Amino acid sequence: KPAIYWLRKDLRIADNRALSAASENGRAVVPVYIREDDGNGPLGGAQEWWLEQSLKQLMARFEKLGSRIILKSGDPLQILKTIAEETGAEAVFWNRRYDPKGIETDKKVKAALRDEGFKVESFAGQILHEPSHFKTKTGGPYKVYTPFWKAFSAEAHVPAPLDPPEKLNSPSRQPESETLEDFRLYTGKPDWAAGFRELWTPGENGAQERLQHFIDEIANRYAGERDHPSVDATSLMSPFLALGEISPATIWHAVSEAKNIDDTNRKKFLQELVWRDFSYHLLFHAPDLATKNWNGRFDDFEWSTDEDAYRAWTKGQTGYPIVDAGMRQLWRDGWMHNRVRMIAASFLIKDLMIDWRRGEEWFRDTLVDADPASNAASWQWVAGCGADAAPFFRIFNPMLQGSKFDPDGDYVRRYIPELARLPAKHIHAPFEAPHAVLKEAGVELGKTYPRPLVDHKQARNRALQAFEAIKG
Ligand code: FAD
């Protein structure tokens, strides 16, 4: 009897426990991808583009192994039952999802299928450890990263990744499948994803190649250069991880075992990778992490409702080059460097005093690596209302951050061509540059590049006052 393998956030063949279990001993397998009503996440626009590319690749890979992915949209339980009837499958396997909606669906589908006599098994693999695995001495969740990391590294057991199956058998009766076009993931009109295509190779092969490149060429300068946005100094694994095209265990083991990486760089990288698990740990214990202040005191914070300012931020038109370069990178590439994510987020929350949830939403829609746990936890971290958060009063100064982490202005020049000819000395604060310098560089403030939306110093004081009001 065939088994159904239900694809979720695990668009890969290697280190895929559910697929390996479903196809064990040559059992015929029916791989099914279901576009759920919530769009599987829910996914934002940028990630839908990625998903389409990724599914295309994965379908071709399954075909090479002798199998065919069935595409369906609608309610997973009904679809799985119908496919079981059509193919005679008596078992259903999948890899668990850890976002609140995913957990709810998992539970519902598992209970209902078991009630009807199916063999059902779900597996781990989207994160390194189950989100409930680590507990503090008093039995509660961790709220601070360092002790979480300590507990994690004391245990330090990440199961070795599984090899991909060499061949997959198909059932004698094949169910009907929708096509990728039916999913209407990305219409391409207007073609806002043109920049993505230049930069990314979605899919399992793209993930493996990038990981190898990172290990061979980049990892040994990770700790020293990872904060410099103009340099290719991070792994770029995040979009692949977001849809499960590579498992975190694969990355963990590859980096842990690579002989060319020294201990400092290795540890720094693994610590960052575990932030992802920590974010899922927080989300598991606070399912409304993306919408509710972890620290309830912030419920009384008086956010600004200035829509023009919000729009300027989304478009990279705030007048602060490092913020604008980041927001334009996000729009063009679907990704933003971590350092700049922090600066741009801080600017929205503290300089513009706009609710962090608006930023979380925008990132969710525009990031190819949008992740329900990392995005929500990071926004709360920057806002200062999160579990292990930067204090609210630590407000990033966009000019100083720019000078420190993009000292030559290369990053700003790459994304803001209208400032390309400004000398490094003025590139992070064109509004302070002498008139003659601006003229020479062809910059006309208010025309070719915006004047600053707010004065950072004043904005900072305004934010601190608003914070004082909720502090007591
Ligand atoms: P590397 O530096 O190579 O790190 C390796 C991996 O570790 C990453 O792929 C990621 O999975 C994990 N990681 C690194 N830093 C973090 C972190 N701070 N939190 C959680 N995981 C981390 N990351 C997302 O994957 N999705 C998001 O939606 C997301 N939203 C963010 C929003 C804000 C406001 C901020 C400040 C950060 C956000 N991050 C998010 C975290 C981080 O910016 C990205 O994971 C990182 O930039 C991805 O690039 P990389 O793979 O080259 O990272």
Boltz pocket constraint, residues with backbone or C-beta under 6 A from the ligand:
constraints:
  - pocket:
      binder: B
      contacts: [[A, 226], [A, 233], [A, 234], [A, 235], [A, 236], [A, 237], [A, 238], [A, 239], [A, 241], [A, 242], [A, 269], [A, 272], [A, 273], [A, 274], [A, 275], [A, 276], [A, 277], [A, 279], [A, 336], [A, 337], [A, 338], [A, 339], [A, 341], [A, 342], [A, 345], [A, 363], [A, 367], [A, 369], [A, 370], [A, 371], [A, 372], [A, 374], [A, 375], [A, 376], [A, 378], [A, 379], [A, 382]]
      max_distance: 6.0
